[in-house]
């Protein structure tokens, strides 16, 4: 009698069991879909968001980013979320942060990895239901997040 482990080993040895694993890849279309999902299909307006990132990045492994939103951060008028999206990393979402009026100011800073030169979009959701955005085009000389050559 053949055990399940022996059958599995025979299948693998015979080459009949193959798995194709490819890394995910964001695209401008997937970025647009991710932004629409985040905003609930509310079209973000341009403005109110300040997006600080270098335009020329020597090393994509640790890129400093700061996103600020012009908001009084009161109980009735505040930022509820800030997100960052990209078009060429393995995933379209880079970060998503939840904020409330007690945050004091609508600002987040972090370091991100960038696969290659691309467009990034920062999106802010406000308590009144509106969404605001700012984009930045960056050039990355030493890529991160990918193996091989970027598309």
Beta strands, then each sheet from edge to edge (+ up, - down):
strand 1: 45-46
strand 2: 49-52
strand 3: 56-57
strand 4: 63-69
strand 5: 79-86
strand 6: 93-98
strand 7: 107-112
strand 8: 118-126
strand 9: 131-140
sheet 1: 1+ 9+ 3+
sheet 2: 1+ 9+ 8- 5+ 6-
sheet 3: 2+ 4- 7+
end
